[in-house]
């Protein structure tokens, strides 16, 4: 995923999660830096809708499996 697209998605999710009940947790739901890393703030249907098709412009395509 392109870095700017990833930052935008992370900012959106962090904003939504900050207004959720998950913001009160202090368990494994948070990464070492305190960010909520395991929860999706929307419905399962919304996840399916968003992941059904990828936005090609948000991804960097490289030949040969290069993951840099």
CORURTA-V104491 format. One record per residue. N is the residue number from 1. PHI is phi in whole degrees, -180 to 180 (none if undefined). PSI is psi in radians with two decimals (none if undefined). OMEGA is omega in whole degrees, 0 to 359 (none if undefined). Layout:
BEGIN
n->N phi->PHI psi->PSI omega->OMEGA
n->N phi->PHI psi->PSI omega->OMEGA
END
This chain:
BEGIN
n->1 phi->none psi->2.45 omega->177
n->2 phi->-63 psi->2.51 omega->184
n->3 phi->-59 psi->-0.72 omega->181
n->4 phi->-69 psi->-0.64 omega->178
n->5 phi->-68 psi->-0.69 omega->178
n->6 phi->-65 psi->-0.75 omega->178
n->7 phi->-61 psi->-0.75 omega->181
n->8 phi->-64 psi->-0.78 omega->179
n->9 phi->-64 psi->-0.79 omega->180
n->10 phi->-62 psi->-0.68 omega->178
n->11 phi->-66 psi->-0.74 omega->178
n->12 phi->-61 psi->-0.86 omega->182
n->13 phi->-64 psi->-0.73 omega->179
n->14 phi->-62 psi->-0.70 omega->178
n->15 phi->-63 psi->-0.80 omega->179
n->16 phi->-66 psi->-0.77 omega->181
n->17 phi->-67 psi->-0.50 omega->180
n->18 phi->-67 psi->-0.36 omega->179
n->19 phi->-101 psi->0.21 omega->184
n->20 phi->-110 psi->2.96 omega->176
n->21 phi->-62 psi->-0.44 omega->181
n->22 phi->-66 psi->-0.34 omega->179
n->23 phi->-66 psi->-0.33 omega->182
n->24 phi->-87 psi->-0.18 omega->186
n->25 phi->-79 psi->2.70 omega->176
n->26 phi->-132 psi->0.48 omega->186
n->27 phi->-105 psi->-2.73 omega->181
n->28 phi->-61 psi->-0.19 omega->179
n->29 phi->-67 psi->-0.28 omega->182
n->30 phi->-108 psi->2.50 omega->175
n->31 phi->-80 psi->3.08 omega->181
n->32 phi->-56 psi->-0.53 omega->180
n->33 phi->-85 psi->-0.01 omega->179
n->34 phi->96 psi->-0.10 omega->180
n->35 phi->-74 psi->2.40 omega->175
n->36 phi->-72 psi->2.08 omega->189
n->37 phi->-118 psi->-0.14 omega->186
n->38 phi->-114 psi->-0.05 omega->186
n->39 phi->-111 psi->2.58 omega->175
n->40 phi->-109 psi->2.15 omega->188
n->41 phi->-81 psi->-0.03 omega->183
n->42 phi->-114 psi->-3.07 omega->180
n->43 phi->-77 psi->2.86 omega->174
n->44 phi->-62 psi->-0.64 omega->178
n->45 phi->-62 psi->-0.70 omega->178
n->46 phi->-66 psi->-0.66 omega->176
n->47 phi->-62 psi->-0.81 omega->179
n->48 phi->-61 psi->-0.74 omega->179
n->49 phi->-62 psi->-0.78 omega->183
n->50 phi->-73 psi->-0.47 omega->184
n->51 phi->-102 psi->0.01 omega->180
n->52 phi->-63 psi->-0.74 omega->178
n->53 phi->-134 psi->2.40 omega->178
n->54 phi->-87 psi->2.57 omega->174
n->55 phi->-84 psi->1.85 omega->186
n->56 phi->-53 psi->-0.61 omega->181
n->57 phi->-68 psi->-0.28 omega->180
n->58 phi->-88 psi->-0.05 omega->186
n->59 phi->-120 psi->2.59 omega->174
n->60 phi->-102 psi->2.19 omega->182
n->61 phi->-105 psi->2.18 omega->179
n->62 phi->-127 psi->2.50 omega->178
n->63 phi->-79 psi->2.65 omega->172
n->64 phi->77 psi->0.25 omega->176
n->65 phi->75 psi->0.29 omega->178
n->66 phi->-63 psi->2.15 omega->183
n->67 phi->-106 psi->0.19 omega->179
n->68 phi->-70 psi->none omega->none
END
